[in-house]
Each structure stands twice: as C-alpha cells, then as structure tokens.
Amino acid sequence: MPWETKRDFIGYGGKWPDPQWPGGAKVAVNFVLNVEEGSEYSVQDGDGFTETHLSESHGRASLPGGRDMGAETLFEFGSRVGAWRVLRIFAERGIPMTMFACARALERNPPLAAAIRESGHDLCGHGWRWEKHFELDEATERDHIARAVESFRRTLGMPPAGWYCRYAPSVNTRRLLMEYDCILYDSDHYGDELPFWMTVEGRPRLIVPYSLTTNDTRFYSGHGTADQWFGFCRDAFDLLWQEGAAGQPRMMSIGLHSRIIGHPARAMGLARLLDHMQAKGGVWFARRIEIARHWMATHPYPGKGLNE
C-alpha cells in the first residue's frame, strides 16, 4: 500500500521532552511572513477568477470569468507597501523571521526578493503558487514543487529548507517532498507546540508545527483592532512563558501576511507584541530552520515517529 499520513491523537502523551532551547530560553518564538502576493489565483494567470481570500474583500464571492480589480489591488498593497513595513519593524528590533514564500510571488517582485535575500531571514517553501495542494493530482503537484525549488534557487540563491502548503497538504505531499534532501522539515501540522518526528516511507521527517490561531488572519475572524490582536497573542505568549518558567518550554508560531498586518493600524499591534516579548526576556527569537536544526541535534530521530 502507498504511504499515507496516519492520524495521531496522542502525540507526546503528556510527557513532553525538554527542548533545551539555547540560553535556557523559556519559549522559542518564530515569526512567519507569508509572501503570497502575485502568486494567488487570478484571471490573468488563467484561473478564471480573482482570489479574494485573506483580504478586505474576503467576504465577496469569486466570479468565474470575471475580474475583481479591487481585490487585485488589495493583494498588491501587500507587496508594494505592507511587506516593506513588516521588514522595517523587524529590522529595527533585530528579530529574525521565516518567509513562507510562494515562488511566483518572488519572481514578480525582484526588489522584495533582494531584500529578503539580504535580510538573513530563512526560507520555507509555500508552493509554486498560492494554491491548494490538496486539489492537485500527484503529477501536477510534483511538477509544481520542482518548479518552486528551482525558482527559489534563482531568486534567492538558495532552496527552501522547509515546506508549508496553503492550509493543508495533499495525501502525496510529504512523500513528494522526501525527494529533496534540501527540505529538512515541513510545517503542515497544527496539532502540537513542539517539533516531532514522523517516519515517511522508512525515512525520518521532522515536523515543525505551525499555528492558525496566533495568526493575523484573526483580523478576519473576530479581531477588529490592533489591541485585540495584540492582547490575544500576548496572552498566548505569557502562558507559554509561564509554562517554560515552570520547567516545560514550548515554541510559539505567529503567522503574518503583508496584506493584513502590513496596514498601519494593524502593524501597531505587531510592534507592541514584539516590544512586549523583548521586554519580558527569556525568549529565543528563532528562524524556523534554527529550530529544526536544534531539534535534530538535541532530539535526534529515535528510529520511528511518534506512535508508529
């Protein structure tokens, strides 16, 4: 039978390993900037509709065969303005990020690709385009992964060290990613607060979980102001910090989008969150590849994945 991901309701079974974060940090924090603008579904790219998801027009229905030029410019704000604001906010504080980047988005924005290349932020592949891998047949998905890896080599001078699909992988994704030695981990998992190992076709695969909860997408699902979003993420961070101080350090992922958090009123919430974390101390601000490599060194593959 072909390999497939099995559901796991147990995880570490309440006995979490000590991550031994560098410097004795109480929590490892990874910020992710999703770079998607220019890779989304569009009439110009032959998709037959304009993408509206995760934009101010997210509540509008997509019209097959018709363009939504308002939605197009909402995406363009992210690449023209928002990304630069987010990069500045992090640069001013010396905090690293991970780029969940779509290959075509960087191809269409050489200045942004150059800024990311020079910033030292790391790369996690987010697809050839901002597309739903679970809707792709196996041959198409394999081709799009190959296109993305080659594109990143051209635009950033490096391949992706990890992978994250739009929302969810297909049943084939992890198996296809095993064809690339450069891809050390994937983040297509929302079910834990520490990395863990899987076994994929007899080979180890590290999973570095992500979060849709501490994520700026909540501005479209209940949070109307920067203070609301800041308060929500601050509370999550503070609890994780307290747990770490009590002897069980975790990791925290915060997902960002240039076309969302990059707007001024929302960006203030991001600035407050970063300042709160820095003032608290005891934090390892880490790139995702650093977390993956640390886990590989500290908790190497045990010979099988959890509950296998």
N, C-alpha and C positions, 0 to 999 in steps of 0.2 A: 504494500500500500504506500502511496506517496506520503511524505512527511506533512504533518499539519500541526499548528499550534493547539495545544490542549488547554482547556480552561483550568485554572488553579485557584481554588478558594482558600487555600491555607497559607501560602507564602512562607514566611519565616516562622509561622505558628506561634507568634507571641514571644519568640526568643531571637530578637534581632542581634546581629553581630555588631561589635563596636567598630564603626568606620575608621576610627583613628585619624580623623581629619588633621591636616597639617596645623602645627601650632596649638594643638589641643582645642581647636575651634568647637564651639557648641552647636553650630549649624553651618552647613555648606550651602551657599546661596548661588544659584545660577540664573542669570537673566538671559532671556532669549528674545531676539528681534527677528520676527518673521518677515522676510524680504520676498514679497509676492507680487508687488505691483508691476504690471507689464507681462505677467505670465498667466493672468486669470483668463477664464473663458471670455471670448469676445467675438463679435460679428466679423471683425477684421481678420481674425485667425481661423475663420471658417467654422465656428462652433454654432452659429445660428442664433445666438442670444448674448446679451450683455450680462456679465457677472455683477450681482448686487450684494452678495453675502459679505457680512462684516464691513459694512459701510453705512453711511447715513440713509441710504436707500434700501437697506436690508429688508424692509417690510414690503417692498414692491414686488409684484410677480414679474419674472422674466418673460419677455415676449418673444416667442420663436420667430426668427426672421426680421426682428426689429432691433434697432439700436437704442440704448438708453444713454444718451450723451452726458446726462447729468451724472449717472453712476460712473461713467468713464473718468470724468474729472475728479470724482471723489477718490478713486484709486490713484490718479495722477498726483493728488495732493501728497500722498504718502511718499512717493519717490522724489517729487520736486521740493518738498518742504519738510515733511514730518521726519523722514529718516535723518536729515541733517540736524534737526533739533535734538533728536534722541542721541545721536552720536556725540553732539556737543555736551549734553548733560552728563553722559558717562565719562567723556574725556576730562571734563572739569574735575571730576571726583576720582579719577584714576581707577575706575571699576571696569573689569572686563565683561564682555558679553559673548554669547554664542549666536551665530547667524544661522537661522533655519532659512536657507536661501533656495529659491527656485532658479534654475539655471537660466531660463529665458529672461527673467527679470534683470539679471546682471548683464546679460548680453545687450539689453536695450538701455542700459544706464552705465556706460563706461566710467563717468566720474564717481558714481557711488561704488562701483566695483573697485576702483583705485583706492578710495577712502577706506573701504573695508580691508583691502589688502595691506594697506599701510598701518592700520589701527592695531593689529595684533589680535583682534577678535578671531575666534575659531569658526570653522565651517561644519555645519551638519546639513547634508543634502535634504532638500524639501521637495524634490521632484524636478523633472524636466520643465514641467509647467505646474501651476497650482491646480492640480487635477485630482480626481478621486481614483486612487489606485484600485480600490475595490470594484470599480466599474470597468477596469481594463482586462482584456484577455491576457493570458500569460505571455504570448509573443510580443504584444504591444508593450506590456509592462517591462519586459526585458530590454526591448529597444529603447524605451524612454529612460530607463536607469542608465544604460550605456551612453546615451546622448548627454545626459546630465553630467556624468562623471567626466567625460571628455570636455564638455563646455566649461566646467569649473577649472580644469587644468589650463584652459586658455584665458579665462577672465581673471582668475585669482592666482594662477600659478600653483595650484595645489588641488588634490582631490578631496572629497568630503571624508571626514574621519568618522562620521556617524550618519544616520538616516532617520527622517521623520516624515511620514506621509501626511497628506491632508486628512485630518481626523482619524483615519484608520487604515491599516494595510489591507491588502488582499490576502487570500489564503496562500498565495505564492510568494509574497514579498520577501519574507525572511529567507526563504530558500534561494531566491534570486540574488539577494544581497550577499550571500555566502560566496558568490563567485568573485567578490572583490576583497582582496587582502587589505586594502586601504581602509575599508569600512570596519571599524573595530567594535562598534556598538550600534544599537538602534534605540529610539525613544518612543516607539509606537506602543506605549503602555501607560495607563493612568492609575494602576492599582497598587502602587507602593510608594514609600518615601525614602527607599534606599535602592541602590543598584542590586541586581541579582543575575544569576547565570541561567541560561537555557541551554539545552542541547539540540542542535539543529542538524539533522542527518549525520549524527555521530560527532559533530564538531561543536566546540563551545561558542556561545554567542552571549555577550554581555548586554543586558538591558538597563538603560539609564532612564528611569521613568520621567514622564512629563506631567503637566497639570493643565487642565482646562478650568480649574477653579480659581487659583490665584493667577488671573489672566485678564488682560484688558478687554477681552470680549464681554466681560460682565457689564461694560457700559451699555451693551445692548440687551442685557437681561436683568436689569434691576438697579444698577448703579448710575445715577444721573449726574453726580458731581465728583470732582476730584477728591474731595474729602471723604465721600462714601467709599470710593475705591481704595484710597489710602488707608482708611480705618480698617477695612476688611483685610487687606494684605498685611497691615501692621499687626493685627491681632493674630493672624496665622503665624507670622514670624515670631512674635513674642511667645506664643505657646511652644513652638518648636525650640526656641532658645531656652525656655524653662525646662523642657524635657532634656535638652542637651546638658544643661547645668546639673540635672539630676542623674546623669550618667547614661543617657540614651540619645546621642547625637543623631540627627537626621539630615536630609537635604531638602531644599526648597527650590522649586522651579517657578519663575514668574515669566509668563508669556506676554510679549508686546507686539504690536503692529504699528507700523509708521502711520498708516491712515487712520488709526484710532488714537493711540496715546500721543501721537505727534501733534495733535491740535493743542493750542496754548493752554486752555482751561484744564485739559486732562494731564498735560505734561507737568503741571504744577504738583499734581498728586504723585507722579513718579519722582520728582525731585524731593518731595517730603519723605517718601519711602526710603530713598537712598540715604538721605541725611539721618533719618531715624536709625537705620541699620548701622551706619558708620559710627554714630554716637554711642550705640549700645555696646559695640565691641564684641570680641569673641566670635567673629564671623570669618569664614573663609569664602571670599568672593572668587568663584572659580569659573573658568571656562569648562564647557561640558567635556572636552577631551581630557582636561586635567582630572576631572572626577573619574572618568573612565580609566585612565592610566593609574590613578591612585588605587582604585578598587582592584585592578588587575594585579598590582604589586602587593597590596595588603591582604586581599581575599581572593587568591587565585582560584581558577576553575577547579572545583572539587572532584571532577570526574563524572559528574552528572548534574543536571539542572535541578532546581527545587521540585520535590515531589515527583521525580521521574523514576 
